[in-house]
Amino acid sequence: MVKTRFSSLDVRAMVNSIRPSVVGCKLSNIYDINSKVYLLKLQRKGFKCLLLLESGVRFHLTDYHRDKSSVPSNYTMKLRKHLRNRRLTSVSQLGADRIVDFQFSHGENAFHLLLEIYVSGNLILTDHEYNILALLRVHTDQETKVAMRQVYPLNKAMGLLKVPVAEFAAEVEELLDLAAVRAENQEIQEIELEDEKAAKEKKKGGESAFAKRSRKRVNHAAMPVFQLLHKLAPFADPVLCASCISKASEAAGRPLQNPFKL
């Protein structure tokens, strides 16, 4: 099946992919291909690129030169007024949501261009305090309103990363117990393997097929704990998951040598 829009993981991957190329570039111009697709022309010494932003669908670098509107829209003119000739200083994903924050300049002179990649999408220009200056469409829900002169609801996106740890104390303890049991089982298995190898070296002659089947060990290939944690929180890097397990085990008085092997 052909992917029609970015998932949260796609957003994270693409942010990490384009960040080294675009951060530090100056925005020389903005073009509208249609009402939802925009091209940002970025450049620095010895390097030029085009960044495509499609509201509600995708964002990526491109070498394909698309036909631009002969007359820029009012929205495009607003973007040019505030962003042209400013330097792109940061590209980040808001929490684990499908929202990308392109920051231009620093401090009180900063502007943010927020690309929403869900439902009908949106492309929103804000000042350094995330007060909305321009947007493609107004949308509201039971808790928030995204409209002119409103503050963009950052907490809604960032809240996806806020986990009430106190409510999951029992689950965290169970995960640590599981890690401890697996560590102990691994030690036992290593000892048994060493004993088995030593017995093979001493033993002479072959074994019957029945004897081989009777002493055959069934190895249960359980999913490593860090992979289990990564599936529960797919926006978290696997290495970060392993580090969290190691820190939690150490805090519980059960330090781990290698959290990736649990």
C-alpha positions in Angstrom: 0.0 0.0 0.0 1.3 3.4 -1.0 1.9 5.8 2.0 -0.3 8.9 1.6 1.0 10.9 4.6 3.7 10.9 7.2 3.4 9.1 10.4 4.9 10.3 13.7 7.9 8.1 13.1 8.3 9.4 9.6 8.3 12.9 11.0 11.0 12.1 13.4 13.1 10.4 10.8 12.8 13.2 8.3 13.6 15.9 10.9 16.8 14.0 11.7 17.5 13.6 8.0 17.1 17.2 6.8 18.4 19.0 10.0 22.2 18.8 9.1 21.5 20.2 5.6 19.1 23.1 6.3 20.0 24.4 9.8 22.2 27.4 9.3 20.8 28.2 5.9 19.3 31.6 5.0 15.8 31.7 3.6 16.1 33.6 0.3 12.5 33.1 -0.9 9.2 31.3 -0.5 7.0 30.1 -3.3 3.5 28.7 -3.3 2.9 25.8 -5.7 -0.8 25.6 -4.7 -2.9 26.4 -1.6 -1.3 23.5 0.4 2.3 23.1 -1.1 5.1 25.6 -0.5 8.7 25.7 -1.5 11.4 27.3 0.8 14.5 28.3 -1.1 17.5 27.9 1.4 21.1 28.7 0.9 24.4 29.2 2.6 27.9 29.6 1.2 28.5 26.9 -1.4 25.1 25.2 -0.8 21.5 25.7 -2.0 18.4 23.5 -1.5 14.7 23.5 -1.9 12.5 22.4 1.1 9.0 21.3 0.2 6.2 21.7 2.8 2.9 20.1 2.0 0.2 20.9 4.7 -1.2 17.7 6.2 1.0 15.3 4.1 4.8 15.6 4.0 8.0 17.7 4.1 11.4 16.9 2.5 14.2 18.3 0.4 13.7 18.2 -3.3 15.6 18.8 -6.6 12.5 18.9 -8.7 11.6 22.3 -9.9 7.8 22.7 -9.9 5.7 25.3 -11.6 5.1 28.2 -9.2 2.2 30.5 -9.0 2.6 33.5 -11.2 1.2 35.8 -8.5 2.1 35.0 -4.8 -0.9 34.5 -2.5 -1.5 36.9 0.4 -0.4 34.1 2.8 2.9 33.7 0.9 3.4 37.5 1.0 3.0 37.4 4.8 5.6 34.6 5.1 8.0 36.5 2.9 7.5 39.7 4.9 8.5 38.0 8.2 10.9 35.2 7.2 12.8 36.2 4.0 16.5 36.6 4.6 16.3 35.1 8.1 18.4 32.2 9.0 16.9 28.8 9.9 18.2 28.0 13.3 16.3 25.0 14.4 14.2 22.1 13.0 12.4 19.9 15.6 9.3 17.7 16.1 6.9 18.9 18.8 6.8 16.1 21.3 5.7 12.9 19.5 3.0 14.7 17.4 3.0 15.1 13.7 4.0 18.8 13.9 7.3 20.2 12.8 8.7 23.5 14.2 11.0 25.5 11.8 12.6 28.3 13.8 14.1 31.3 12.1 16.5 33.6 14.1 17.0 33.6 17.9 15.4 35.1 21.0 12.8 37.8 20.7 13.5 38.2 17.0 12.6 34.6 16.3 9.7 33.3 14.2 8.3 29.8 14.1 6.8 28.1 11.0 4.7 25.2 12.2 3.8 22.4 9.8 0.9 20.2 10.9 0.8 16.8 9.2 -2.5 15.4 10.3 -6.2 15.6 9.3 -6.4 18.6 6.9 -3.1 19.9 8.0 -2.0 23.5 8.5 1.0 25.8 8.1 1.2 28.4 10.9 3.5 31.4 11.4 4.0 32.5 14.9 6.3 35.0 16.8 8.9 33.9 19.4 6.1 33.4 22.0 4.0 31.3 19.6 1.4 34.0 19.1 -0.2 33.1 15.7 0.5 35.7 13.0 -0.8 33.8 9.9 -2.2 30.4 9.1 -3.8 28.5 6.3 -7.0 27.5 8.2 -8.7 28.0 11.5 -9.6 24.9 13.5 -10.9 24.3 17.0 -11.7 21.3 19.2 -13.1 20.9 22.7 -9.9 22.2 24.4 -8.0 24.5 22.0 -8.5 27.0 19.2 -6.0 27.6 16.5 -6.7 31.1 15.0 -5.2 34.5 14.5 -3.9 36.3 17.6 -4.2 33.1 19.6 -1.3 31.3 21.3 -0.5 28.0 19.6 -1.3 25.1 21.9 2.1 23.6 22.4 1.1 21.8 25.6 -1.2 19.6 23.6 1.6 18.3 21.4 4.3 18.2 24.1 1.9 16.5 26.5 2.3 13.2 24.5 5.7 12.9 26.1 4.6 13.6 29.7 4.1 10.3 31.5 2.6 10.3 35.0 5.2 7.9 36.4 3.4 7.7 39.8 0.5 6.0 38.1 2.7 3.4 36.5 4.8 2.5 39.6 3.6 -1.1 39.6 4.3 -1.6 35.9 7.8 -0.1 36.3 8.5 -2.4 39.2 7.2 -5.4 37.2 9.5 -4.4 34.3 12.5 -4.2 36.6 11.7 -7.6 38.1 11.4 -9.0 34.6 14.8 -7.6 33.7 16.3 -9.1 36.9 14.8 -12.6 36.2 16.1 -12.5 32.6 19.6 -11.5 33.8 19.6 -14.4 36.2 18.4 -16.8 33.6 21.1 -15.6 31.2 23.8 -16.3 33.8 22.4 -19.8 34.4 22.2 -20.5 30.7 25.8 -19.5 30.2 26.9 -21.8 33.0 24.9 -24.7 31.5 26.4 -24.1 28.1 29.9 -24.1 29.6 29.1 -27.4 31.4 27.7 -28.9 28.3 30.8 -28.0 26.2 33.0 -29.5 28.9 31.0 -32.7 28.9 31.2 -32.9 25.1 35.0 -32.6 25.2 35.3 -35.4 27.8 32.8 -37.7 26.3 34.0 -40.1 23.6 31.8 -41.7 20.9 28.5 -40.6 19.5 25.0 -40.5 20.9 21.8 -42.1 19.7 19.2 -39.9 18.1 16.9 -40.6 21.1 19.5 -39.4 23.5 20.1 -36.2 21.5 16.3 -35.5 21.4 15.8 -36.2 25.1 18.5 -33.7 26.2 17.7 -31.0 23.6 17.0 -27.7 25.3 14.1 -25.5 24.2 15.3 -21.9 23.9 12.6 -19.4 24.3 13.6 -16.3 22.3 11.9 -13.6 24.3 11.8 -10.0 23.1 14.6 -7.9 24.7 13.2 -5.5 27.4 14.5 -2.4 25.6 12.6 -3.4 22.4 9.5 -4.0 24.5 9.8 -0.5 25.9 10.5 0.9 22.4 7.2 -0.6 21.2 5.4 1.0 24.1 7.0 4.4 23.3 7.9 4.2 19.5 9.0 7.9 19.5 11.8 7.1 21.9 15.1 6.0 20.5 16.0 2.3 21.3 19.3 3.4 22.8 17.5 5.9 25.0 15.1 3.0 26.1 18.1 0.8 27.0 19.7 3.7 28.9 16.4 4.3 30.9 16.3 0.6 31.8 19.9 0.7 33.0 19.4 3.8 35.1 16.2 2.5 36.6 17.8 -0.8 37.5 20.8 1.0 39.0 18.5 3.1 41.1 16.7 0.0 42.3 20.0 -1.5 43.4 20.3 -4.0 40.5 22.9 -2.6 38.1 23.1 -4.1 34.7 26.2 -4.7 32.6 24.4 -4.7 29.3 20.8 -3.6 29.1 20.6 -4.6 25.4 20.8 -8.3 26.4 17.9 -8.4 28.7 
